[in-house]
Amino acid sequence: MNGQPLSEEELFTLFEAARWAPSTYNEQEWRFLYARRDTPSWPRFFDLLVEGNRAWCQHAALLVVILAHKVFQKSGKPNPVHVFDCGLAYENLALQGTAMGLVVHAMQGFDFEKARTALAVPDDYAVVAMFAAGHPGDPGNLPETLRQREVPSGRRPIRELMHEGVFGFGEANPA
Ligand SMILES: Cc1cc2nc3c(=O)[nH]c(=O)nc-3n(C[C@H](O)[C@H](O)[C@H](O)COP(=O)(O)O)c2cc1C
């Protein structure tokens, strides 16, 4: 990313895409805490990241912590798909951002417990993941190890992820 801020319209368009994701009973249990670069909140979010993610997130425009309400709003009973629904909302947002020519990059490389305390997240919300977003930069400005990763990733062969009937996947997982 190149450090350029997101416009207000870009910011709201991203979250608008997440807003329209499907969810169990239309619960919409995703919540997003965000920090824009060069604002007072930014260090609080940036400090959550592991070193490897800081290397490239320093040029992001936006850092976001995704939360999921773990219980149904009406009944207070556990919602078994709260994390799944947040994944749907994130993917909507990521596809929207990609369509707008932005970089949107999910992360598990951050301190989950620190996120809870630093951002005052209540116990009935799960800290699900973080993501960074921004305008694409020049890969030539990345450190060598990160630059090498700027190539399309592969995926497992389709037969390794679909199997008819009872569980029938091999033990070996070289990927
Ligand atoms: C939930 C999630 C967490 C991830 N965590 C990190 C991370 O902490 N740091 C990172 O550089 N990439 C992270 N990634 C990016 C993945 O490594 C990447 O999506 C995967 O290698 C496939 O590459 P592609 O998205 O370029 O096709 C994460 C992706 C997801 C979906």
The ligand as an SDF file (V2000), in Angstrom:
LIG
                    3D

 31 33  0  0  0  0  0  0  0  0999 V2000
   -8.3560  -14.9160    8.3680 C   0  0  0  0  0  0  0  0  0  0  0  0
   -7.0720  -14.6370    7.6230 C   0  0  0  0  0  0  0  0  0  0  0  0
   -5.9290  -14.3150    8.3400 C   0  0  0  0  0  0  0  0  0  0  0  0
   -4.7510  -13.9750    7.6760 C   0  0  0  0  0  0  0  0  0  0  0  0
   -3.6680  -13.5440    8.4050 N   0  0  0  0  0  0  0  0  0  0  0  0
   -2.6090  -13.0050    7.7630 C   0  0  0  0  0  0  0  0  0  0  0  0
   -1.5790  -12.3450    8.4870 C   0  0  0  0  0  0  0  0  0  0  0  0
   -1.6050  -12.2210    9.7190 O   0  0  0  0  0  0  0  0  0  0  0  0
   -0.5430  -11.8230    7.7810 N   0  0  0  0  0  0  0  0  0  0  0  0
   -0.4710  -11.8900    6.4300 C   0  0  0  0  0  0  0  0  0  0  0  0
    0.4860  -11.3650    5.8460 O   0  0  0  0  0  0  0  0  0  0  0  0
   -1.4430  -12.5110    5.7020 N   0  0  0  0  0  0  0  0  0  0  0  0
   -2.5120  -13.0480    6.3400 C   0  0  0  0  0  0  0  0  0  0  0  0
   -3.5420  -13.6180    5.6230 N   0  0  0  0  0  0  0  0  0  0  0  0
   -3.4450  -13.7020    4.1530 C   0  0  0  0  0  0  0  0  0  0  0  0
   -3.2900  -15.1480    3.7170 C   0  0  0  0  0  0  0  0  0  0  0  0
   -1.9990  -15.6090    4.0220 O   0  0  0  0  0  0  0  0  0  0  0  0
   -3.6130  -15.2150    2.2150 C   0  0  0  0  0  0  0  0  0  0  0  0
   -4.9550  -14.8500    2.0060 O   0  0  0  0  0  0  0  0  0  0  0  0
   -3.3710  -16.6100    1.6680 C   0  0  0  0  0  0  0  0  0  0  0  0
   -2.0090  -16.9230    1.7330 O   0  0  0  0  0  0  0  0  0  0  0  0
   -3.8560  -16.7320    0.2200 C   0  0  0  0  0  0  0  0  0  0  0  0
   -3.2440  -15.7540   -0.5680 O   0  0  0  0  0  0  0  0  0  0  0  0
   -4.1340  -14.7930   -1.4860 P   0  0  0  0  0  0  0  0  0  0  0  0
   -5.1780  -14.1750   -0.6050 O   0  0  0  0  0  0  0  0  0  0  0  0
   -3.1530  -13.7880   -2.0020 O   0  0  0  0  0  0  0  0  0  0  0  0
   -4.7250  -15.6230   -2.5880 O   0  0  0  0  0  0  0  0  0  0  0  0
   -4.7020  -14.0070    6.2550 C   0  0  0  0  0  0  0  0  0  0  0  0
   -5.8550  -14.3730    5.5390 C   0  0  0  0  0  0  0  0  0  0  0  0
   -7.0260  -14.6810    6.2080 C   0  0  0  0  0  0  0  0  0  0  0  0
   -8.2700  -15.0220    5.4110 C   0  0  0  0  0  0  0  0  0  0  0  0
  1  2  1  0
  2  3  1  0
  2 30  2  0
  3  4  2  0
  4  5  1  0
  4 28  1  0
  5  6  2  0
  6  7  1  0
  6 13  1  0
  7  8  2  0
  7  9  1  0
  9 10  1  0
 10 11  2  0
 10 12  1  0
 12 13  2  0
 13 14  1  0
 14 15  1  0
 14 28  1  0
 15 16  1  0
 16 17  1  0
 16 18  1  0
 18 19  1  0
 18 20  1  0
 20 21  1  0
 20 22  1  0
 22 23  1  0
 23 24  1  0
 24 25  2  0
 24 26  1  0
 24 27  1  0
 28 29  2  0
 29 30  1  0
 30 31  1  0
M  END
$$$$
